[in-house]
Amino acid sequence: MLAEVDAADALRRVLDAFESLGYPRAVVEQWSIPAADATDLVAALRGPHPTHGTAPRRILEVGTFVGTSALLMLLALPDAEVHTVDPNLPLEVEFNAMNCETGRADLARRTQEVAAAAAERLGVRDRLHLHQGGFSTDATFAGRDAVVPAIGAEVLAAHGPFDAAFIDGLHFEQAVLSDLVLAARGIREAAPIVLHDAIGYWGAPVRRAISRFLETEPSFALTHPPYDELYRSIAVLSRESAADGNDFGSRAHRAFGGSADRLAALLARAIATQLPPVHAVDHGEAARVATHLTGDGNAPLLVVALDALDRTPRAALDATLRALASPTPAITPAATPAAANPSPQADAMLLGLTPPGESDAACTHSRPLATTVAALDRVGFDAFDAVIPFLEPFSYPLGAGCVLPTRTSFLSISVIAIRRGTPLHAAAIARGLDPLDARSARSIESARTQRTHDRASLARF
């Protein structure tokens, strides 16, 4: 049995094996998993795994290409075997599709042929199981000129269930989504699904697919590195949710640095600029937006809840929204209509929302915006993307002198929710605000998460 090695050494040995086969490192590294991602992939697979307690023995991989990641996993996890699915096209087809430099490498060989040869040199061929075809789709990077049969269901039936899955196949949104849906059917209850290129320059379509998956599979939680740690693109979907991160104040300070204390005033200004005068009350102590707003008890009532939904389980989402929309007398000051009505109905809510996934920014139950929009619709509210567009002129990726420097995705898809049928709702529509639907919510979340990565990139220069 091979001894366990660390990820960096395993990757080096894999690249050496390719080079010995006539594929120079400069060529190989174009389609090699980067060192930082190799480390994160192995760490995600090694655990800890609270349910089964050990590293996975049977791993499903979607997207072999020439086997870099599969060979890495086999070296780093000496008790594991990998079943990997790939169209197994000639290297010339793959390289042309991706516009790669080829050097003098032999491009007539098929991808899995190269993987098998490298596995032989590394002594892991007996644990590498190659399956030729698409996983959930017949599409390939090469387009309609290279269609292959989808064999994923057959692989799952013959060799599942798996202890882990690694998705690194076709990076188009619909392909990643269908790969996720199918892979989730073929893994054990507590098994992680690891994805490559979930954030970063390749990450937009992969991330959109993950969000769509989470809309229908709320039992999974997403985690990935902070956006400002560039060139780390591994994400993990798992039913074993990690504990919530730091409290609201710590997350705000990490996101905005010394400008965190400006957040409440800027949020209040966003409301006052885009809505008629409202009377705001804070839900809890997350932010003191209400103290920055004018408006007496006869004005429309707005509840501020910046840290409630990120910590609310999916099963409790509707009930939490209904509770926020009917603030208790303990939250609502006596000067408001609550003095006469023990269950005043809020006209609007300012909801702090963070996209799922980012370490030290998101919480366990951070969810796709489309999920929250649908829940608000069920309780009679429309969501309006009126917060972040207002804050954009106050933020800047470079320099310490800007009003609200942004370093993370914290609160980056926050919304104002307004009860339908109220004068405030009519006023918002009259002022040009458009309610969100599922499609626009997905587009906004995709743009915000990608912009967070781009800002982190700019800040490095």
C-alpha positions, 0 to 999 in steps of 0.5 A, spaced: 500 500 500 502 506 498 504 511 504 499 517 504 503 524 501 501 531 502 497 534 496 503 538 494 508 532 493 502 528 490 501 534 485 509 534 483 509 527 482 503 527 477 506 532 473 513 529 473 509 523 470 506 527 465 513 530 463 516 523 463 510 521 457 512 527 453 508 532 455 512 538 458 510 541 464 508 548 461 503 544 456 501 540 462 500 546 467 494 549 462 490 543 464 493 541 471 489 543 477 493 549 481 497 547 487 492 551 492 486 548 489 490 541 490 491 542 497 484 544 498 481 538 494 485 533 498 483 537 505 476 537 503 476 529 502 480 527 508 475 530 512 473 530 518 467 527 516 463 526 522 458 521 520 463 516 517 469 518 520 474 516 515 476 519 508 472 516 502 474 510 499 470 510 493 470 517 489 466 519 483 469 524 479 466 528 473 471 530 468 477 526 467 481 530 462 488 527 462 487 524 470 491 530 473 486 530 479 484 523 479 491 521 480 492 526 485 487 523 489 489 516 489 496 518 491 494 523 497 488 518 499 492 511 498 485 507 501 481 510 495 479 508 488 476 513 483 471 512 478 472 517 473 467 519 467 470 523 461 468 523 453 475 521 452 476 525 446 483 526 442 487 531 445 487 535 439 480 536 439 480 538 447 486 543 446 483 546 440 476 547 443 480 550 449 485 554 445 491 551 449 498 551 447 500 544 445 508 545 444 510 538 441 506 534 445 502 528 442 495 530 441 493 524 437 492 520 444 485 520 447 485 523 454 484 517 458 489 513 454 494 519 457 491 518 464 492 510 464 499 511 462 500 516 467 497 511 473 501 506 471 507 510 472 505 512 479 503 505 481 495 507 482 492 504 475 489 498 479 485 503 483 483 508 477 477 506 473 476 510 467 468 510 464 468 513 457 462 518 456 458 524 458 456 524 465 449 527 465 449 530 458 452 528 451 455 535 450 462 537 450 467 543 450 468 541 442 460 542 441 456 538 437 462 536 433 463 531 439 457 529 442 458 523 446 453 518 450 451 520 457 453 514 462 452 517 469 446 513 471 449 507 469 456 508 473 452 510 479 447 504 478 453 499 477 458 502 482 455 507 487 453 509 492 460 513 493 463 516 499 465 523 495 464 526 488 468 531 485 465 535 479 470 538 474 467 537 467 463 541 462 463 548 465 457 550 462 451 552 467 446 547 465 451 541 464 454 543 471 447 543 474 445 536 471 451 533 473 450 536 481 443 533 481 445 526 478 451 526 482 447 527 489 443 521 487 449 517 487 453 519 494 452 517 501 447 521 505 453 525 509 458 525 502 461 531 500 460 534 493 467 538 491 467 542 485 473 546 482 472 553 479 466 554 483 469 561 484 474 566 480 475 567 472 472 560 471 467 561 476 461 564 474 457 559 470 459 554 475 457 558 481 450 559 477 449 552 477 450 551 484 445 556 486 440 553 482 442 546 485 441 549 492 434 552 490 431 545 490 436 542 495 436 546 501 439 540 505 446 542 502 450 547 505 456 551 501 463 553 503 468 556 499 475 560 501 474 567 502 474 571 495 480 575 497 484 569 497 485 569 489 486 562 485 483 558 490 476 555 487 474 549 490 467 549 493 464 544 498 457 542 498 455 538 504 449 536 508 453 536 514 453 543 515 459 547 518 457 551 525 455 558 524 461 563 523 463 569 527 457 574 529 455 580 525 459 585 528 466 581 526 463 579 519 461 587 518 468 589 520 472 583 516 468 586 510 468 593 511 474 594 516 474 601 519 468 603 515 464 598 518 461 603 523 458 607 517 454 602 514 448 603 518 448 610 516 449 609 509 443 603 509 438 609 512 440 613 507 439 608 501 432 607 504 430 615 505 433 616 498 428 611 495 422 611 499 417 616 502 419 617 509 418 611 514 418 609 521 424 604 522 425 599 528 431 594 529 430 587 530 435 585 535 442 589 535 445 587 529 445 594 526 442 601 528 439 603 522 433 606 525 436 611 529 439 614 523 432 615 520 426 620 521 419 619 521 414 619 526 409 613 528 404 615 523 409 613 517 409 606 514 413 601 518 419 598 516 423 593 520 430 592 519 433 585 520 440 584 517 442 578 521 436 574 521 435 570 515 442 568 514 441 564 520 434 561 519 434 554 517 430 553 510 424 550 514 423 556 518 424 561 513 416 563 511 415 563 519 421 567 520 419 572 515 412 572 518 414 574 525 419 579 522 413 582 518 409 583 525 414 586 530 412 585 537 411 590 542 418 589 545 421 591 539 416 596 536 417 603 541 410 605 544 410 611 540 408 607 534 402 604 532 404 598 536 401 601 542 394 600 540 395 594 536 399 588 539 401 585 532 402 591 528 403 589 520 410 592 517 409 595 511 416 593 509 423 590 511 430 591 510 433 584 509 441 583 510 442 577 505 449 574 504 450 569 498 452 562 500 459 559 501 464 564 503 468 563 509 467 568 514 462 572 510 456 567 509 453 563 515 450 556 515 443 558 512 445 563 507 441 561 501 440 563 494 437 570 493 431 566 488 429 562 494 428 568 499 424 572 493 420 566 493 419 566 500 417 573 500 412 572 495 409 567 499 408 571 505 405 577 501 411 581 499 415 583 493 423 584 494 426 590 491 434 590 489 434 598 492 440 597 497 446 595 493 445 599 487 445 605 492 451 603 496 455 602 489 458 609 489 460 609 496 464 603 495 471 602 491 476 596 491 482 600 492 484 605 497 483 606 504 479 613 503 473 610 500 467 611 504 465 603 504 471 599 502 468 592 500 472 586 501 467 580 502 460 578 499 457 580 506 450 583 505 452 583 498 445 581 495 441 585 501 434 587 499 428 592 501 421 587 501 415 591 501 408 588 502 404 588 496 397 592 496 400 598 501 401 605 499 409 604 500 409 599 495 405 603 490 410 609 491 416 604 490 413 602 483 412 609 482 419 611 483 421 606 478 423 600 483 422 593 479 420 587 483 425 581 483 423 575 480 427 568 480 430 570 474 432 577 475 434 574 482 439 569 479 442 574 475 443 579 481 447 574 485 451 571 479 453 579 478 455 580 485 459 574 487 463 575 480 464 582 482 466 580 489 472 576 486 474 581 481 474 587 486 479 582 490 483 581 484 484 589 483 486 590 490 492 585 489 495 590 484 
